[in-house]
Amino acid sequence: MTTKEQAFTEDKLGASTIRILSVPSAHVYVQHLSTGDGSDCVVRLPDPVVSPDVPAAQWWPPPALKASWVREHADEFDVFHLHFGFDTATPAELTELVTTLRDRQKPLVYTVHDLRNPHHPERELHDAQLDVLVPAADALITLTQGAADEITQRWGRVPLVLAHPHVVPTALLRRPRRNRPEFIVGLHLKSLRANMDPLPVLDVLCEVARTLPAMRLRVDVHTDVMTQINGNFDADVATKLSGLAHCGAIELSVHDFFTDAQLWDYLQDLDLSVLPYRFGTHSGWLEACHDLGTTVLVSDCGYYTDQRPCLTYASGPTGVDHDSVRAGVLRAYQMDGQWRADAAERDVERQHIAARHRALYQELLRE
């Protein structure tokens, strides 16, 4: 934001405007932390440009995580609010960052979305990153009471618990679902991030589909998993999916990343979305399904059931419990109604979330 733009914003919203450097800013969760009409007088600054040769919409890796960037731009923001994007940062780099923020008297708020990073095959690096960020933050937020309890147990700190706001656009919260005789189950492998273990779950889904005539099993996967020239290529997965599609056991859809509109259409076309996670904490995908009225079946790791109503199956060191996956699918098939967010309640929730963030920022700046 230029000096002229900043002056205009402060003039328009009043002297109490608070400038937040969110890392990142261009993320749907962060964008829905405000009231939407500017009435909270919180300005979340745009993400710094990563580099001239990177698309403007890309926020990662965030330049603002560098202590040198903070030293140069500290007068442009009031509060530093960290969410995502520090996946590759070393503990030493994060220590330098928090020290620089403290030296510049800039409060650090950290929203603990992940207690286990879904992109890291092992947990050691993320644990070390949390060991820097959680004790150093001036305030902590998390999305569920279960996650808050774990944070208190591990670090002796008590976070503010604020729900995840709506994900899909407000207009789609009221979009009616289609009535049809089929029971459509979706398994989306995305780009096979580290916390996914899809093949054992897929085996059970195929078994259930053979005994449930109304069930259609749709499997989606990104092109990079199925194409040998890409770094995410997985020969076992590609062979398995191709074979199941060839014999008609699954409806296979290979494509690049959905646009937001395509993702909303895809999710609302499903009756059940199965999330094959080996580990995790919270889920934006679950929130989107809740917005659109699509039931979710997910492993019992993390705090998904604290987050929104969903079905779970047992998964642990010995693998996926097939009986609980099967039971979850049948339960979803037999459910009379859908778990779906109420548009009016989502709006009230968003206003509450925005007000609590505003009050927290004010408190930190007074201190």
C-alpha positions as a Markdown table, in Angstrom:
| # | Residue | x | y | z |
|---|---|---|---|---|
| 1 | Met | 0.0 | 0.0 | 0.0 |
| 2 | Thr | 1.4 | 3.4 | -1.0 |
| 3 | Thr | 1.5 | 6.3 | 1.5 |
| 4 | Lys | -1.2 | 8.0 | -0.5 |
| 5 | Glu | -3.4 | 4.9 | -0.5 |
| 6 | Gln | -2.8 | 4.4 | 3.3 |
| 7 | Ala | -3.8 | 8.0 | 4.0 |
| 8 | Phe | -7.0 | 7.6 | 2.0 |
| 9 | Thr | -7.8 | 4.4 | 3.9 |
| 10 | Glu | -7.3 | 6.0 | 7.3 |
| 11 | Asp | -9.3 | 9.1 | 6.2 |
| 12 | Lys | -12.1 | 6.8 | 5.0 |
| 13 | Leu | -12.3 | 4.4 | 7.9 |
| 14 | Gly | -11.2 | 6.7 | 10.7 |
| 15 | Ala | -8.2 | 7.2 | 13.0 |
| 16 | Ser | -8.8 | 3.9 | 14.6 |
| 17 | Thr | -7.8 | 1.9 | 11.5 |
| 18 | Ile | -5.5 | -1.0 | 12.3 |
| 19 | Arg | -3.0 | -2.2 | 9.6 |
| 20 | Ile | -2.5 | -5.9 | 9.7 |
| 21 | Leu | 0.3 | -7.7 | 7.9 |
| 22 | Ser | -1.3 | -11.1 | 7.4 |
| 23 | Val | 1.0 | -13.9 | 6.2 |
| 24 | Pro | -0.6 | -14.6 | 3.9 |
| 25 | Ser | -3.3 | -12.1 | 3.0 |
| 26 | Ala | -4.5 | -13.7 | -0.3 |
| 27 | His | -6.1 | -16.8 | 1.4 |
| 28 | Val | -9.8 | -17.3 | 1.7 |
| 29 | Tyr | -9.6 | -17.9 | 5.5 |
| 30 | Val | -7.8 | -14.6 | 6.0 |
| 31 | Gln | -10.1 | -12.7 | 3.7 |
| 32 | His | -13.1 | -13.8 | 5.7 |
| 33 | Leu | -11.8 | -12.7 | 9.0 |
| 34 | Ser | -13.1 | -9.2 | 8.3 |
| 35 | Thr | -16.7 | -8.0 | 8.3 |
| 36 | Gly | -16.6 | -7.6 | 4.5 |
| 37 | Asp | -17.8 | -4.0 | 4.5 |
| 38 | Gly | -14.8 | -2.3 | 6.2 |
| 39 | Ser | -16.9 | -1.6 | 9.4 |
| 40 | Asp | -14.3 | -3.3 | 11.6 |
| 41 | Cys | -11.7 | -0.7 | 10.5 |
| 42 | Val | -9.1 | -3.4 | 10.0 |
| 43 | Val | -7.0 | -3.2 | 6.9 |
| 44 | Arg | -5.2 | -6.4 | 5.9 |
| 45 | Leu | -2.3 | -5.3 | 3.7 |
| 46 | Pro | -1.8 | -7.1 | 0.3 |
| 47 | Asp | 0.9 | -9.7 | 0.2 |
| 48 | Pro | 4.3 | -8.4 | -0.8 |
| 49 | Val | 5.4 | -9.4 | -4.3 |
| 50 | Val | 7.4 | -12.6 | -4.1 |
| 51 | Ser | 9.6 | -11.7 | -7.1 |
| 52 | Pro | 9.2 | -10.1 | -10.5 |
| 53 | Asp | 9.1 | -13.5 | -12.3 |
| 54 | Val | 6.4 | -15.0 | -10.1 |
| 55 | Pro | 2.6 | -14.5 | -10.8 |
| 56 | Ala | 1.2 | -11.6 | -8.8 |
| 57 | Ala | -1.4 | -13.9 | -7.2 |
| 58 | Gln | 1.2 | -16.2 | -5.7 |
| 59 | Trp | 1.9 | -15.4 | -2.0 |
| 60 | Trp | 4.4 | -18.2 | -1.2 |
| 61 | Pro | 7.1 | -18.2 | -0.2 |
| 62 | Pro | 6.2 | -15.0 | 1.8 |
| 63 | Pro | 8.9 | -12.3 | 1.7 |
| 64 | Ala | 7.5 | -11.0 | 5.0 |
| 65 | Leu | 8.9 | -14.0 | 6.8 |
| 66 | Lys | 12.4 | -12.6 | 6.3 |
| 67 | Ala | 13.7 | -10.5 | 9.2 |
| 68 | Ser | 15.4 | -8.2 | 6.6 |
| 69 | Trp | 12.0 | -7.5 | 5.0 |
| 70 | Val | 10.5 | -6.6 | 8.4 |
| 71 | Arg | 13.3 | -4.3 | 9.2 |
| 72 | Glu | 12.7 | -2.4 | 5.9 |
| 73 | His | 8.9 | -2.3 | 6.1 |
| 74 | Ala | 8.2 | -2.2 | 9.9 |
| 75 | Asp | 6.6 | 1.3 | 9.7 |
| 76 | Glu | 4.0 | 0.1 | 7.2 |
| 77 | Phe | 2.0 | -2.2 | 9.5 |
| 78 | Asp | 0.8 | -2.3 | 13.1 |
| 79 | Val | 0.4 | -6.0 | 13.8 |
| 80 | Phe | 2.1 | -9.0 | 12.2 |
| 81 | His | -0.4 | -11.9 | 12.0 |
| 82 | Leu | 1.0 | -15.3 | 10.9 |
| 83 | His | -1.2 | -18.1 | 9.5 |
| 84 | Phe | 0.6 | -20.2 | 6.8 |
| 85 | Gly | 3.6 | -20.2 | 4.6 |
| 86 | Phe | 6.6 | -21.0 | 6.9 |
| 87 | Asp | 6.8 | -24.6 | 5.7 |
| 88 | Thr | 10.5 | -24.3 | 4.7 |
| 89 | Ala | 11.7 | -21.7 | 7.2 |
| 90 | Thr | 14.3 | -22.9 | 9.6 |
| 91 | Pro | 13.9 | -22.4 | 13.4 |
| 92 | Ala | 16.8 | -20.1 | 13.3 |
| 93 | Glu | 15.1 | -17.9 | 10.6 |
| 94 | Leu | 11.9 | -17.8 | 12.6 |
| 95 | Thr | 13.8 | -16.9 | 15.7 |
| 96 | Glu | 15.4 | -14.0 | 13.9 |
| 97 | Leu | 11.9 | -13.0 | 12.6 |
| 98 | Val | 10.3 | -12.9 | 16.1 |
| 99 | Thr | 13.3 | -11.1 | 17.6 |
| 100 | Thr | 13.1 | -8.4 | 14.9 |
| 101 | Leu | 9.4 | -8.0 | 15.5 |
| 102 | Arg | 10.0 | -7.6 | 19.2 |
| 103 | Asp | 12.8 | -5.1 | 18.5 |
| 104 | Arg | 10.5 | -3.1 | 16.3 |
| 105 | Gln | 7.7 | -3.3 | 19.0 |
| 106 | Lys | 5.4 | -5.0 | 16.5 |
| 107 | Pro | 2.9 | -7.5 | 18.1 |
| 108 | Leu | 2.9 | -11.0 | 16.7 |
| 109 | Val | -0.3 | -12.9 | 16.5 |
| 110 | Tyr | -0.1 | -16.6 | 15.4 |
| 111 | Thr | -3.1 | -18.6 | 14.4 |
| 112 | Val | -2.3 | -22.2 | 14.9 |
| 113 | His | -4.0 | -23.9 | 12.0 |
| 114 | Asp | -1.7 | -27.0 | 12.0 |
| 115 | Leu | -0.2 | -28.8 | 14.9 |
| 116 | Arg | 1.1 | -31.3 | 12.3 |
| 117 | Asn | 2.1 | -29.9 | 8.9 |
| 118 | Pro | 0.1 | -31.9 | 6.2 |
| 119 | His | 3.0 | -31.2 | 3.7 |
| 120 | His | 5.8 | -32.6 | 5.9 |
| 121 | Pro | 6.3 | -36.4 | 5.8 |
| 122 | Glu | 7.9 | -36.2 | 9.3 |
| 123 | Arg | 6.9 | -34.0 | 12.1 |
| 124 | Glu | 10.3 | -32.9 | 13.5 |
| 125 | Leu | 10.7 | -29.6 | 11.5 |
| 126 | His | 7.2 | -28.4 | 12.1 |
| 127 | Asp | 7.5 | -29.2 | 15.8 |
| 128 | Ala | 10.7 | -27.2 | 15.9 |
| 129 | Gln | 9.0 | -24.3 | 14.1 |
| 130 | Leu | 6.2 | -24.4 | 16.6 |
| 131 | Asp | 8.6 | -24.4 | 19.5 |
| 132 | Val | 9.8 | -21.0 | 18.3 |
| 133 | Leu | 6.5 | -19.4 | 17.3 |
| 134 | Val | 4.1 | -20.5 | 20.0 |
| 135 | Pro | 6.1 | -19.3 | 23.0 |
| 136 | Ala | 7.1 | -16.1 | 21.2 |
| 137 | Ala | 3.7 | -14.9 | 19.9 |
| 138 | Asp | 2.0 | -12.1 | 21.8 |
| 139 | Ala | -1.3 | -13.8 | 21.2 |
| 140 | Leu | -2.4 | -17.2 | 19.9 |
| 141 | Ile | -5.6 | -18.2 | 18.1 |
| 142 | Thr | -6.7 | -21.7 | 17.1 |
| 143 | Leu | -9.9 | -23.1 | 15.5 |
| 144 | Thr | -11.0 | -25.8 | 18.0 |
| 145 | Gln | -11.0 | -26.5 | 21.7 |
| 146 | Gly | -9.2 | -29.8 | 21.1 |
| 147 | Ala | -6.3 | -28.0 | 19.4 |
| 148 | Ala | -6.3 | -25.3 | 22.2 |
| 149 | Asp | -6.1 | -28.1 | 24.8 |
| 150 | Glu | -3.1 | -29.6 | 23.0 |
| 151 | Ile | -1.4 | -26.3 | 22.8 |
| 152 | Thr | -1.9 | -25.7 | 26.5 |
| 153 | Gln | -0.6 | -29.2 | 27.3 |
| 154 | Arg | 2.5 | -28.8 | 25.1 |
| 155 | Trp | 3.5 | -25.2 | 25.7 |
| 156 | Gly | 1.5 | -24.0 | 28.7 |
| 157 | Arg | -0.3 | -21.3 | 26.7 |
| 158 | Val | -4.0 | -20.8 | 26.4 |
| 159 | Pro | -5.1 | -19.7 | 22.8 |
| 160 | Leu | -8.2 | -17.8 | 21.9 |
| 161 | Val | -10.6 | -20.3 | 20.1 |
| 162 | Leu | -12.3 | -18.8 | 17.1 |
| 163 | Ala | -14.2 | -20.9 | 14.5 |
| 164 | His | -13.2 | -21.1 | 10.9 |
| 165 | Pro | -15.3 | -18.7 | 8.9 |
| 166 | His | -17.2 | -19.7 | 5.8 |
| 167 | Val | -15.2 | -20.7 | 2.8 |
| 168 | Val | -17.5 | -20.5 | -0.2 |
| 169 | Pro | -19.0 | -17.2 | -1.3 |
| 170 | Thr | -22.0 | -16.0 | 0.6 |
| 171 | Ala | -24.3 | -16.4 | -2.4 |
| 172 | Leu | -23.5 | -20.1 | -2.6 |
| 173 | Leu | -24.5 | -20.8 | 1.0 |
| 174 | Arg | -28.1 | -20.8 | -0.2 |
| 175 | Arg | -27.7 | -22.6 | -3.5 |
| 176 | Pro | -30.0 | -25.6 | -3.4 |
| 177 | Arg | -28.6 | -29.1 | -3.8 |
| 178 | Arg | -29.8 | -31.4 | -6.6 |
| 179 | Asn | -32.2 | -34.2 | -5.9 |
| 180 | Arg | -31.2 | -37.4 | -7.6 |
| 181 | Pro | -31.4 | -41.2 | -7.0 |
| 182 | Glu | -27.6 | -41.7 | -7.1 |
| 183 | Phe | -25.4 | -41.6 | -4.1 |
| 184 | Ile | -22.2 | -40.0 | -5.3 |
| 185 | Val | -19.0 | -40.6 | -3.2 |
| 186 | Gly | -15.9 | -38.5 | -4.1 |
| 187 | Leu | -12.3 | -39.3 | -3.2 |
| 188 | His | -9.9 | -36.5 | -4.3 |
| 189 | Leu | -6.2 | -37.2 | -4.2 |
| 190 | Lys | -5.2 | -33.7 | -5.2 |
| 191 | Ser | -1.4 | -33.8 | -5.6 |
| 192 | Leu | -0.8 | -36.5 | -3.0 |
| 193 | Arg | 0.5 | -34.3 | -0.2 |
| 194 | Ala | 2.4 | -36.1 | 2.5 |
| 195 | Asn | -0.6 | -36.7 | 4.9 |
| 196 | Met | -2.6 | -38.7 | 2.3 |
| 197 | Asp | -2.9 | -42.4 | 2.3 |
| 198 | Pro | -5.6 | -43.0 | -0.4 |
| 199 | Leu | -5.2 | -46.5 | -1.6 |
| 200 | Pro | -6.3 | -48.5 | 1.5 |
| 201 | Val | -9.4 | -46.2 | 1.7 |
| 202 | Leu | -10.0 | -46.6 | -2.0 |
| 203 | Asp | -10.0 | -50.4 | -1.7 |
| 204 | Val | -12.8 | -50.3 | 0.8 |
| 205 | Leu | -14.8 | -47.8 | -1.2 |
| 206 | Cys | -14.7 | -50.1 | -4.2 |
| 207 | Glu | -15.9 | -53.0 | -2.0 |
| 208 | Val | -18.8 | -50.9 | -0.8 |
| 209 | Ala | -19.7 | -49.7 | -4.3 |
| 210 | Arg | -20.0 | -53.3 | -5.5 |
| 211 | Thr | -22.7 | -54.0 | -2.8 |
| 212 | Leu | -24.5 | -50.6 | -3.1 |
| 213 | Pro | -26.0 | -50.3 | -6.5 |
| 214 | Ala | -27.0 | -46.6 | -6.0 |
| 215 | Met | -23.4 | -45.6 | -5.3 |
| 216 | Arg | -21.2 | -43.9 | -7.9 |
| 217 | Leu | -17.5 | -43.7 | -6.9 |
| 218 | Arg | -15.7 | -40.7 | -8.4 |
| 219 | Val | -11.9 | -40.4 | -8.0 |
| 220 | Asp | -10.2 | -37.2 | -8.8 |
| 221 | Val | -6.4 | -36.6 | -9.0 |
| 222 | His | -4.2 | -33.9 | -10.3 |
| 223 | Thr | -2.3 | -34.4 | -13.6 |
| 224 | Asp | 1.1 | -34.2 | -11.9 |
| 225 | Val | 0.4 | -37.5 | -10.0 |
| 226 | Met | -0.5 | -39.4 | -13.2 |
| 227 | Thr | 2.2 | -38.0 | -15.6 |
| 228 | Gln | 5.7 | -39.4 | -15.5 |
| 229 | Ile | 7.4 | -36.1 | -16.3 |
| 230 | Asn | 6.2 | -34.4 | -13.2 |
| 231 | Gly | 7.8 | -34.5 | -9.8 |
| 232 | Asn | 4.7 | -35.7 | -8.0 |
| 233 | Phe | 4.3 | -38.8 | -10.3 |
| 234 | Asp | 3.4 | -41.9 | -8.3 |
| 235 | Ala | 3.6 | -45.1 | -10.3 |
| 236 | Asp | 1.7 | -47.2 | -7.9 |
| 237 | Val | -1.2 | -44.8 | -7.6 |
| 238 | Ala | -1.3 | -44.1 | -11.4 |
| 239 | Thr | -1.3 | -47.9 | -12.2 |
| 240 | Lys | -4.0 | -48.6 | -9.5 |
| 241 | Leu | -6.3 | -45.8 | -10.7 |
| 242 | Ser | -5.9 | -46.6 | -14.4 |
| 243 | Gly | -6.7 | -50.2 | -13.7 |
| 244 | Leu | -9.8 | -49.5 | -11.6 |
| 245 | Ala | -11.1 | -47.0 | -14.2 |
| 246 | His | -10.5 | -49.5 | -17.0 |
| 247 | Cys | -12.7 | -52.1 | -15.4 |
| 248 | Gly | -15.3 | -49.6 | -14.5 |
| 249 | Ala | -14.9 | -49.7 | -10.7 |
| 250 | Ile | -14.4 | -45.9 | -10.5 |
| 251 | Glu | -15.1 | -42.8 | -12.5 |
| 252 | Leu | -11.6 | -41.3 | -12.8 |
| 253 | Ser | -11.1 | -37.6 | -13.5 |
| 254 | Val | -7.5 | -36.4 | -14.1 |
| 255 | His | -7.1 | -32.7 | -14.2 |
| 256 | Asp | -5.1 | -29.7 | -13.0 |
| 257 | Phe | -6.1 | -27.6 | -10.0 |
| 258 | Phe | -9.8 | -26.6 | -10.0 |
| 259 | Thr | -10.6 | -23.0 | -10.0 |
| 260 | Asp | -12.7 | -21.9 | -7.0 |
| 261 | Ala | -15.9 | -22.1 | -9.0 |
| 262 | Gln | -15.1 | -25.5 | -10.3 |
| 263 | Leu | -14.3 | -26.7 | -6.8 |
| 264 | Trp | -17.6 | -25.5 | -5.4 |
| 265 | Asp | -19.5 | -27.2 | -8.2 |
| 266 | Tyr | -17.5 | -30.4 | -7.7 |
| 267 | Leu | -18.1 | -30.5 | -3.9 |
| 268 | Gln | -21.8 | -29.7 | -4.1 |
| 269 | Asp | -22.2 | -32.5 | -6.7 |
| 270 | Leu | -21.1 | -35.0 | -4.1 |
| 271 | Asp | -23.1 | -36.6 | -1.4 |
| 272 | Leu | -20.0 | -37.8 | 0.5 |
| 273 | Ser | -16.5 | -36.5 | 0.3 |
| 274 | Val | -13.9 | -38.9 | 1.7 |
| 275 | Leu | -10.6 | -37.4 | 3.1 |
| 276 | Pro | -7.9 | -40.1 | 3.3 |
| 277 | Tyr | -5.7 | -38.3 | 5.8 |
| 278 | Arg | -3.0 | -40.1 | 7.8 |
| 279 | Phe | -2.5 | -37.0 | 10.0 |
| 280 | Gly | -3.7 | -33.5 | 10.2 |
| 281 | Thr | -5.3 | -30.9 | 12.5 |
| 282 | His | -8.0 | -28.8 | 10.8 |
| 283 | Ser | -9.4 | -28.7 | 7.3 |
| 284 | Gly | -10.6 | -25.9 | 4.9 |
| 285 | Trp | -12.0 | -28.6 | 2.7 |
| 286 | Leu | -14.3 | -29.7 | 5.5 |
| 287 | Glu | -15.5 | -26.1 | 5.9 |
| 288 | Ala | -16.3 | -25.9 | 2.2 |
| 289 | Cys | -18.3 | -29.1 | 2.4 |
| 290 | His | -20.1 | -27.8 | 5.5 |
| 291 | Asp | -21.0 | -24.6 | 3.5 |
| 292 | Leu | -22.4 | -26.6 | 0.6 |
| 293 | Gly | -24.1 | -29.5 | 2.5 |
| 294 | Thr | -21.8 | -32.3 | 1.5 |
| 295 | Thr | -21.1 | -34.9 | 4.2 |
| 296 | Val | -17.5 | -35.6 | 5.0 |
| 297 | Leu | -15.9 | -38.9 | 6.1 |
| 298 | Val | -12.4 | -38.4 | 7.4 |
| 299 | Ser | -9.9 | -40.3 | 9.6 |
| 300 | Asp | -10.0 | -39.8 | 13.3 |
| 301 | Cys | -6.7 | -37.9 | 13.5 |
| 302 | Gly | -6.7 | -34.2 | 14.3 |
| 303 | Tyr | -9.7 | -32.2 | 15.5 |
| 304 | Tyr | -12.1 | -32.5 | 12.6 |
| 305 | Thr | -15.0 | -33.5 | 14.7 |
| 306 | Asp | -14.4 | -30.5 | 16.9 |
| 307 | Gln | -14.4 | -28.3 | 13.8 |
| 308 | Arg | -17.7 | -29.2 | 12.1 |
| 309 | Pro | -20.1 | -32.2 | 12.1 |
| 310 | Cys | -18.6 | -35.0 | 10.1 |
| 311 | Leu | -18.2 | -38.8 | 10.1 |
| 312 | Thr | -14.9 | -40.5 | 11.0 |
| 313 | Tyr | -13.1 | -43.8 | 10.4 |
| 314 | Ala | -10.3 | -45.3 | 12.5 |
| 315 | Ser | -6.8 | -45.0 | 11.3 |
| 316 | Gly | -3.5 | -45.5 | 13.2 |
| 317 | Pro | 0.0 | -46.9 | 13.0 |
| 318 | Thr | -1.4 | -50.2 | 11.8 |
| 319 | Gly | -3.3 | -48.6 | 8.9 |
| 320 | Val | -6.9 | -47.9 | 8.0 |
| 321 | Asp | -9.7 | -49.8 | 9.8 |
| 322 | His | -11.7 | -51.1 | 6.9 |
| 323 | Asp | -14.9 | -51.8 | 8.9 |
| 324 | Ser | -15.1 | -48.2 | 10.1 |
| 325 | Val | -14.6 | -46.9 | 6.6 |
| 326 | Arg | -17.4 | -49.1 | 5.4 |
| 327 | Ala | -19.7 | -48.1 | 8.3 |
| 328 | Gly | -19.0 | -44.5 | 7.6 |
| 329 | Val | -20.1 | -44.8 | 4.0 |
| 330 | Leu | -23.2 | -46.7 | 4.9 |
| 331 | Arg | -24.1 | -44.1 | 7.6 |
| 332 | Ala | -23.8 | -41.3 | 5.0 |
| 333 | Tyr | -26.0 | -43.2 | 2.6 |
| 334 | Gln | -28.7 | -43.7 | 5.2 |
| 335 | Met | -28.6 | -40.1 | 6.6 |
| 336 | Asp | -32.0 | -38.4 | 6.1 |
| 337 | Gly | -30.7 | -34.9 | 6.3 |
| 338 | Gln | -27.6 | -33.0 | 5.4 |
| 339 | Trp | -25.2 | -31.2 | 7.8 |
| 340 | Arg | -25.1 | -27.8 | 6.2 |
| 341 | Ala | -24.2 | -24.3 | 7.3 |
| 342 | Asp | -27.0 | -21.8 | 7.7 |
| 343 | Ala | -26.3 | -18.7 | 5.7 |
| 344 | Ala | -27.6 | -16.3 | 8.4 |
| 345 | Glu | -25.6 | -18.1 | 11.1 |
| 346 | Arg | -22.5 | -18.0 | 9.0 |
| 347 | Asp | -22.9 | -14.2 | 8.7 |
| 348 | Val | -23.3 | -13.8 | 12.4 |
| 349 | Glu | -20.3 | -16.0 | 13.0 |
| 350 | Arg | -18.2 | -14.0 | 10.6 |
| 351 | Gln | -19.1 | -10.7 | 12.3 |
| 352 | His | -18.2 | -12.2 | 15.7 |
| 353 | Ile | -14.9 | -13.5 | 14.4 |
| 354 | Ala | -14.1 | -10.1 | 12.9 |
| 355 | Ala | -15.0 | -8.3 | 16.2 |
| 356 | Arg | -12.8 | -10.6 | 18.3 |
| 357 | His | -9.9 | -10.1 | 16.0 |
| 358 | Arg | -10.3 | -6.3 | 16.1 |
| 359 | Ala | -10.5 | -6.4 | 19.9 |
| 360 | Leu | -7.4 | -8.6 | 20.1 |
| 361 | Tyr | -5.4 | -6.3 | 17.9 |
| 362 | Gln | -6.5 | -3.2 | 19.9 |
| 363 | Glu | -5.5 | -4.9 | 23.2 |
| 364 | Leu | -2.1 | -5.8 | 21.9 |
| 365 | Leu | -1.5 | -2.3 | 20.6 |
| 366 | Arg | -2.5 | -0.7 | 23.9 |
| 367 | Glu | 0.0 | -2.9 | 25.7 |
